[in-house]
Structures are given as C-alpha cells and as structure tokens.
Amino acid sequence: MSIKQNLNTIKQSLPEHVTLVAVSKTKPVSDLIEAYNAGQRIFGENKIQEMVDKYQEMPKDIKWHMIGHVQRNKVKYMAEFVDLIHGVDSLKLLKEINKQAKKHDRVINCLLQIKIAEEDSKFGMSASDAKSLLQSEAFKDFNNVTISGVMGMATFTDNETLIKEEFSRLKTTFEDLKDIKTSNCNLQTISMGMSGDYPLAIECGSTMIRVGSSIFGERNYNN
C-alpha cells in the first residue's frame, strides 16, 4: 500500500468531525510530500528541531502540530509557525509559549495534556491541576495562547477495557472543563487515539487522532 492509499483508506473511515494528524516524526520529507500531494495538510512532529527543518523545506499551507513533550527552552524555535501544541502540561510551559508567541504577534493554540494512563512514562497533568490552571489569575493574562482542548495518551497495552477506561477519563475531563470559557480558553478538541487504537478513541469521543505508522509504515529508529 502506498502512503496515498493508506491515507485515503483512513480518511474514508473517519467521521466528519474527526481531524487526522499525520504523525511524520522520523520520516523523510519525501514521505511527507507524498502525503501532502494526497491532500494531507496537518502533520505532527515530536521533536522541535526536526519540525523546524521540515517546515523550512515544505509548502507553507501546512499546519504543524507539536505532539511530543515540549522543553521550555525550545519553544522559541517553533513559535513563529506552529499551529497547535498538544503537550502543554504546566503553567510554566504555557507562560513560555505565550511569551514567544507575543514576539511574533501570534496566538498559538494549545491542548492541555491530561495524564490518563497509569504508566509512569506518560507526561500530563491531573484533571484538577488542569482546572486550577484554567481558573488561575496568571492564565487570564496570557493573551497570546488559546487553550482549545485536551490531549491524552492511553497505556500501551492490548487490554481494550483499560484503554477504553482511560479514553473515557479524558472525555469526562473535557466535559468537566469545557464550561470554563474565557477569552483565551474555548475547549473544542479531544486529541486521543493513535494507529493502534483510534477507532476505539473515536467511539469514546475523540475529535482528533494522531496516526503515523498506519500512514507511513513502521518507523525505523536505528538511523
């Protein structure tokens, strides 16, 4: 199957309200161009430097999503062009994004990363931390960011019952937070679900899925 065929197969199976982020991390620009030529315009990267390099080489109507863990000292490199940052897990990080966005006279869309998995390796904030952040005085002054939703990563397991529980936890958190409406907070997106579990994620309320290997094939981490 080609990248184009993979993309078309996935897109045909998606409900209209679900956005597909093509996770292109570790993949060469030639693969991204193939996906671009098949109509894909949203690409997700997990390393800022790699995303910057690809941004410079690729057409400018692409929306770049930062889906990995974000180090504060690297925000400045992507502030000029990043469309959505999925992994915001602290007020400190949000403050830095706001600061760098302001320098470019932009408003950057962000998702709060909620820790829904039991695994220690997953980043994210608790639902109550997220609520405290959105209701904090400090957050009200951030005019160059908009919190547009939540993101979560399920445990890496074949146990569908557990994954479903975790996805449902994110949906519940979203419902709990979405009544908080300020000039810089308007929750509409639930980003959850990857190649292995996105049909289940959509069933549980996902509006944005992050799919890599089902589009581009398995990743090679050795090169």
HELIX and SHEET records of a PDB file:
HELIX    1   1 ILE A    3  SER A   13  1                                  11    
HELIX    2   2 VAL A   29  ASN A   37  1                                   9    
HELIX    3   3 ILE A   48  GLU A   57  1                                  10    
HELIX    4   4 ARG A   72  LYS A   74  5                                   3    
HELIX    5   5 VAL A   75  MET A   78  1                                   4    
HELIX    6   6 LEU A   91  LYS A  103  1                                  13    
HELIX    7   7 ALA A  127  GLN A  135  1                                   9    
HELIX    8   8 GLU A  137  LYS A  140  1                                   4    
HELIX    9   9 GLU A  160  LEU A  177  1                                  18    
HELIX   10  10 TYR A  198  GLU A  203  1                                   6    
HELIX   11  11 SER A  213  PHE A  216  1                                   4    
SHEET    1   A 8 CYS A 185  SER A 191  0                                        
SHEET    2   A 8 VAL A 145  MET A 151  1                                        
SHEET    3   A 8 ILE A 108  GLN A 113  1                                        
SHEET    4   A 8 LEU A  84  VAL A  88  1                                        
SHEET    5   A 8 LYS A  63  MET A  66  1                                        
SHEET    6   A 8 ILE A  42  GLU A  45  1                                        
SHEET    7   A 8 THR A  19  VAL A  23  1                                        
SHEET    8   A 8 MET A 208  VAL A 211  1                                        
END                                                                             
